[in-house]
Amino acid sequence: MSFLIRVFLLGLLGMGVASAASCPRIVSQSPYITMALQWLDRASCIVGVSRYDRQLTELPRTGGIQDPDVDVLADLAPDLIITSMSSDADLIALSVPAGTHVAKVGGFESMDAVDAMMRDLARLSASPDGEQAQEFARGWRALAGQSGAHGERVLLLTACTGTPYSYGREHMLGDLFVHAGFDVLDQGRVQALRPGSAFEGIEALVAHHKPEIIFTFNRSTDDQCRVILGEREQRIIHLNGDDFLNPGPRQLAGLEALAKEMRKQ
């Protein structure tokens, strides 16, 4: 297990100790924010997490980014609520006592945005070790450079069944794969593959782009993809979406898994 991943796992266990005097009472309104705060050694500052959070399960649940639980938030009286750009910060601000700061952070636009999110969280949480955010930035770049990619033409799909989505270069995931040395064929952000869209299914998307590799990011099997795509020559690689679709430290584990898959060629 690499040094970076060992540090990450320690962060997820909440091993960092924050100074009580400088530790704000934080509500994290999205799981990726929780994981990033843990990486920054601010786990002990968190007093509430969203209903979707699988970390810090002993803490009160504060609803979702679009429907915060106003009663729980009022009872917690946090100093700081951190939520994503897609939430209604004004609604949250109305549900907490005066003086509670509500901050929104990004991270899904690009890897530069992920780095900015880590720096913003370090600042907002008064992290005693600002170097942690820089360590993440250096870490993902180093691992991306070790992916084993050589410009392969790729598509990034949520799955092969149901209503798949394709991630392009204008999304954080596509940008990560570009940094890792792949030629991401979808130029956009995120597009649904369904009737009425530019590509009505993965068959049409694959026929148009002719990728060398198709990456999927949920628990669907390669066999399902093969049934849909038929006797095509594309390599299909399944990766754990939790390691790639959460902006921040979890992506380090994802990049290590990606390198292992590429070495199987």
C-alpha positions as CSV (number, residue, x, y, z in Angstrom):
1,M,0.0,0.0,0.0
2,S,1.5,3.4,-1.0
3,F,2.3,6.2,1.4
4,L,-0.4,8.4,0.0
5,I,-3.1,5.8,0.4
6,R,-2.0,5.0,4.0
7,V,-2.3,8.7,4.8
8,F,-5.7,8.8,3.1
9,L,-7.0,5.9,5.1
10,L,-5.8,7.4,8.3
11,G,-7.7,10.5,7.4
12,L,-10.9,8.5,6.8
13,L,-10.6,7.0,10.3
14,G,-10.5,10.6,11.7
15,M,-7.1,10.2,13.2
16,G,-6.2,13.9,12.9
17,V,-6.5,15.9,16.1
18,A,-7.7,19.5,15.8
19,S,-7.2,22.1,18.4
20,A,-10.4,22.7,20.3
21,A,-9.7,26.4,20.5
22,S,-9.4,26.8,16.7
23,C,-11.8,24.1,15.5
24,P,-15.1,25.5,14.1
25,R,-18.3,23.4,14.4
26,I,-18.7,22.2,10.9
27,V,-21.7,20.7,9.1
28,S,-20.7,18.9,5.9
29,Q,-23.6,18.8,3.4
30,S,-22.0,16.4,0.9
31,P,-19.9,13.2,1.3
32,Y,-17.1,14.4,-0.9
33,I,-16.7,17.4,1.4
34,T,-16.6,15.1,4.4
35,M,-13.8,13.0,2.9
36,A,-11.8,16.1,2.0
37,L,-12.2,17.5,5.5
38,Q,-10.9,14.2,6.9
39,W,-7.9,14.4,4.7
40,L,-7.3,17.9,6.1
41,D,-7.3,16.6,9.7
42,R,-10.6,18.3,10.5
43,A,-12.8,15.2,11.2
44,S,-13.1,16.2,14.9
45,C,-14.6,19.6,13.8
46,I,-17.5,18.0,12.0
47,V,-20.8,17.9,14.0
48,G,-23.2,16.9,11.3
49,V,-23.3,15.2,7.9
50,S,-25.8,14.8,5.1
51,R,-28.1,11.8,4.7
52,Y,-25.9,10.4,1.9
53,D,-22.7,10.3,4.0
54,R,-21.2,6.9,4.7
55,Q,-18.5,8.5,6.9
56,L,-18.9,9.5,10.5
57,T,-22.1,7.6,10.8
58,E,-22.5,8.4,14.5
59,L,-23.2,12.1,13.7
60,P,-26.6,13.7,13.2
61,R,-28.0,13.7,9.7
62,T,-28.7,17.1,8.2
63,G,-30.7,16.3,5.0
64,G,-29.4,16.8,1.5
65,I,-28.0,19.6,-0.6
66,Q,-31.4,20.6,-2.0
67,D,-33.5,19.8,1.1
68,P,-31.5,20.5,4.3
69,D,-33.1,19.4,7.6
70,V,-33.7,22.8,9.1
71,D,-34.6,21.5,12.5
72,V,-31.4,19.5,12.9
73,L,-29.3,22.4,11.6
74,A,-30.8,24.8,14.1
75,D,-30.2,22.3,17.0
76,L,-26.6,21.8,16.0
77,A,-25.9,25.6,15.8
78,P,-22.8,25.1,13.6
79,D,-20.3,27.8,13.0
80,L,-19.9,26.7,9.4
81,I,-22.0,24.8,6.9
82,I,-20.1,23.7,3.8
83,T,-22.2,22.6,0.8
84,S,-21.7,22.1,-2.9
85,M,-22.3,24.6,-5.7
86,S,-25.5,22.8,-6.7
87,S,-27.2,23.6,-3.4
88,D,-29.4,26.5,-2.4
89,A,-27.1,28.3,0.1
90,D,-29.8,31.0,0.7
91,L,-32.2,28.3,1.8
92,I,-29.7,26.8,4.2
93,A,-28.8,30.3,5.5
94,L,-32.5,30.9,6.4
95,S,-32.5,27.7,8.5
96,V,-29.7,28.3,10.9
97,P,-29.0,30.8,13.6
98,A,-27.6,34.2,12.8
99,G,-23.9,34.2,12.6
100,T,-23.6,30.7,11.0
101,H,-21.5,31.0,7.9
102,V,-22.7,29.0,4.8
103,A,-20.0,28.3,2.2
104,K,-20.3,26.6,-1.2
105,V,-17.4,24.8,-2.8
106,G,-16.9,23.4,-6.3
107,G,-14.8,20.5,-7.6
108,F,-16.7,18.9,-10.4
109,E,-15.6,21.2,-13.2
110,S,-11.9,20.2,-13.6
111,M,-9.0,18.9,-11.5
112,D,-7.9,22.6,-11.1
113,A,-11.3,23.1,-9.5
114,V,-10.6,20.1,-7.2
115,D,-7.3,21.6,-6.1
116,A,-9.1,24.9,-5.4
117,M,-11.8,23.1,-3.4
118,M,-9.1,21.5,-1.2
119,R,-7.5,24.9,-0.6
120,D,-10.9,26.5,0.1
121,L,-11.7,23.8,2.7
122,A,-8.3,24.2,4.4
123,R,-9.0,27.9,4.7
124,L,-12.6,27.7,5.7
125,S,-12.0,25.0,8.4
126,A,-8.9,26.8,9.7
127,S,-6.8,23.6,9.0
128,P,-3.6,23.7,11.1
129,D,-1.7,22.1,8.3
130,G,-2.2,23.9,5.0
131,E,0.3,21.6,3.4
132,Q,-2.3,18.8,3.3
133,A,-4.1,20.5,0.4
134,Q,-0.8,20.8,-1.5
135,E,0.1,17.2,-0.7
136,F,-3.1,16.1,-2.5
137,A,-2.4,18.3,-5.5
138,R,1.2,16.8,-5.8
139,G,-0.1,13.3,-5.1
140,W,-2.7,13.1,-7.9
141,R,-0.4,14.6,-10.5
142,A,2.3,12.1,-9.6
143,L,-0.1,9.2,-9.8
144,A,-1.6,10.5,-13.0
145,G,1.8,10.5,-14.6
146,Q,2.2,6.8,-13.6
147,S,-1.0,5.6,-15.2
148,G,0.6,3.7,-18.0
149,A,-1.5,5.4,-20.6
150,H,-0.1,6.2,-24.0
151,G,-2.8,8.4,-25.6
152,E,-5.4,5.6,-25.9
153,R,-8.8,6.8,-27.2
154,V,-11.3,6.3,-24.4
155,L,-14.9,6.8,-23.4
156,L,-15.9,7.3,-19.8
157,L,-19.4,5.8,-19.1
158,T,-21.4,5.4,-15.9
159,A,-22.5,2.0,-17.1
160,C,-23.7,0.0,-20.1
161,T,-27.3,-0.6,-19.0
162,G,-30.2,1.6,-18.0
163,T,-29.6,5.2,-19.0
164,P,-25.8,5.6,-19.2
165,Y,-24.0,8.9,-19.0
166,S,-20.8,9.8,-20.8
167,Y,-18.3,12.1,-19.1
168,G,-16.3,14.5,-21.3
169,R,-13.2,16.7,-21.1
170,E,-15.2,19.5,-19.5
171,H,-16.0,17.4,-16.4
172,M,-13.6,16.7,-13.6
173,L,-13.5,13.0,-14.5
174,G,-12.6,13.6,-18.1
175,D,-10.0,16.1,-17.1
176,L,-8.4,13.6,-14.8
177,F,-8.1,11.1,-17.5
178,V,-6.6,13.7,-19.9
179,H,-4.0,14.4,-17.2
180,A,-3.4,10.7,-16.9
181,G,-2.4,10.5,-20.6
182,F,-5.6,9.4,-22.3
183,D,-7.4,10.9,-25.3
184,V,-10.9,11.4,-23.9
185,L,-13.2,11.4,-27.0
186,D,-16.3,13.1,-25.5
187,Q,-15.6,16.8,-25.7
188,G,-18.5,18.0,-23.5
189,R,-19.3,17.8,-19.8
190,V,-21.9,15.1,-19.1
191,Q,-24.4,13.7,-21.6
192,A,-27.2,11.2,-21.1
193,L,-27.4,8.4,-23.7
194,R,-31.2,8.0,-24.3
195,P,-33.8,8.4,-26.9
196,G,-34.0,12.0,-28.2
197,S,-30.4,12.8,-27.3
198,A,-27.4,13.3,-29.7
199,F,-26.5,9.6,-29.1
200,E,-29.5,7.4,-28.1
201,G,-27.4,4.7,-26.5
202,I,-23.8,3.5,-26.0
203,E,-23.9,1.6,-29.3
204,A,-24.3,4.9,-31.2
205,L,-21.7,6.6,-29.1
206,V,-19.1,3.8,-29.6
207,A,-19.8,3.5,-33.3
208,H,-19.3,7.3,-33.7
209,H,-16.1,7.6,-31.6
210,K,-14.5,4.2,-32.1
211,P,-12.6,4.1,-28.7
212,E,-9.9,1.7,-27.9
213,I,-11.0,1.5,-24.2
214,I,-14.3,2.0,-22.5
215,F,-14.2,2.7,-18.8
216,T,-17.3,2.2,-16.7
217,F,-17.8,3.5,-13.2
218,N,-20.5,1.5,-11.5
219,R,-20.9,-2.2,-10.5
220,S,-22.1,-3.4,-13.9
221,T,-20.1,-6.2,-15.3
222,D,-18.0,-6.5,-18.5
223,D,-20.4,-9.2,-19.7
224,Q,-23.3,-6.7,-19.7
225,C,-21.3,-4.3,-21.8
226,R,-20.3,-7.1,-24.2
227,V,-23.9,-8.2,-24.6
228,I,-24.9,-4.6,-25.6
229,L,-21.8,-3.8,-27.8
230,G,-21.6,-7.2,-29.5
231,E,-18.4,-8.5,-31.1
232,R,-16.4,-5.2,-30.9
233,E,-12.8,-4.9,-30.2
234,Q,-12.8,-2.3,-27.5
235,R,-11.3,-3.2,-24.2
236,I,-13.8,-2.6,-21.3
237,I,-12.4,-1.7,-17.9
238,H,-14.6,-1.4,-14.8
239,L,-13.4,1.0,-12.1
240,N,-14.9,1.8,-8.7
241,G,-17.0,5.0,-9.2
242,D,-16.6,6.0,-5.6
243,D,-12.8,6.4,-6.2
244,F,-13.3,8.6,-9.2
245,L,-16.6,10.6,-8.9
246,N,-15.9,12.1,-5.5
247,P,-13.6,15.1,-6.0
248,G,-10.7,14.9,-3.6
249,P,-8.5,12.4,-1.8
250,R,-10.5,9.3,-2.9
251,Q,-9.2,9.9,-6.4
252,L,-5.7,8.9,-5.3
253,A,-6.9,5.3,-4.7
254,G,-8.7,5.5,-8.0
255,L,-5.5,6.4,-9.9
256,E,-3.6,3.6,-8.3
257,A,-6.3,1.1,-9.4
258,L,-6.3,2.6,-12.9
259,A,-2.5,2.0,-13.2
260,K,-3.0,-1.6,-12.1
261,E,-5.6,-2.2,-14.8
262,M,-3.4,-0.6,-17.5
263,R,-0.5,-2.9,-16.5
264,K,-2.8,-5.9,-17.4
265,Q,-2.6,-5.0,-21.1
